[in-house]
Amino acid sequence: MTTVQSVIISIVEGLTEFLPVSSTAHMKITNPLIGVQIDAFEEMFEIVIQLAAILSVVTVYWKKFLDFKSPTFYIKLILALIPAIIFGALLKKHIDSALSNLTFIACVMIGGGILLLFVDKLFAKNEITDESQITYPKALTIGCFQVLSILLPGLSRSAATIVGGMSQKLTRSVAAEFSFFLAVPTMFAASVKALWDLHKSDPAVLKDTSNLGTLAMGSVIAYIIALLSIKFFIGYLQKHGFRVFGIYRIILGSIVLFLIYKGTI
């Protein structure tokens, strides 16, 4: 991976991490377009820069994360994280196979886009307006929705958890915020596992200073871009809803299928 390629991938990640359009799908689509050769480091790079982008949540909502007087917030995140850990471990081979299949990812993009066209009308009368109103069972249910994004790359973790939250009567903005909160422990766990797996399979990669420099640079870029993206998304969501993201997903997924058919990617 060249410096330019890592910068492009990091910008793509930062822009799309919090939008319900699947940052993973965007990185997988971008890779062949800019000539990235997939190897162990590149796969780990994508996961770690997602964590870096998600750490912008801690910056924006630092009061919430540092309020140790209320353990219920952390219990909810732990409960919501459990399904992803269980299914991620049990179905690793399926997940790895799906992540390498652009046709599958494009189809999931389109299917998820169609769903987003109707989400606002389906859950128009939601009444939970604050995270403190989310019960433990509701948090666990949202965590189960997150599993769908693991099993179906291209669905979008944020889309799955936001829809899951809205199905539990959370308003759009509260569902989005809880989705952001849940992303922190989820991607931390995924990053630790990716680093450990790489350490076991090819430890020399992590000892290469150029690789570490690329990883550090990519993480900083993804974090800064995501910091701007999260503020935009919350503001846009409160005023407009999900329809435009659904249309975008359908268009992009269709373009990717066409490019695959033509042999361009």
Secondary structure as GFF3:
##gff-version 3
##sequence-region A 1 265
A	DSSP	alpha_helix	3	16	.	.	.	ID=ss1
A	DSSP	alpha_helix	23	34	.	.	.	ID=ss2
A	DSSP	alpha_helix	40	60	.	.	.	ID=ss3
A	DSSP	alpha_helix	62	65	.	.	.	ID=ss4
A	DSSP	alpha_helix	71	90	.	.	.	ID=ss5
A	DSSP	alpha_helix	92	99	.	.	.	ID=ss6
A	DSSP	alpha_helix	102	122	.	.	.	ID=ss7
A	DSSP	three_ten_helix	131	133	.	.	.	ID=ss8
A	DSSP	alpha_helix	136	151	.	.	.	ID=ss9
A	DSSP	alpha_helix	157	167	.	.	.	ID=ss10
A	DSSP	alpha_helix	172	201	.	.	.	ID=ss11
A	DSSP	alpha_helix	203	207	.	.	.	ID=ss12
A	DSSP	alpha_helix	209	240	.	.	.	ID=ss13
A	DSSP	alpha_helix	243	262	.	.	.	ID=ss14
###
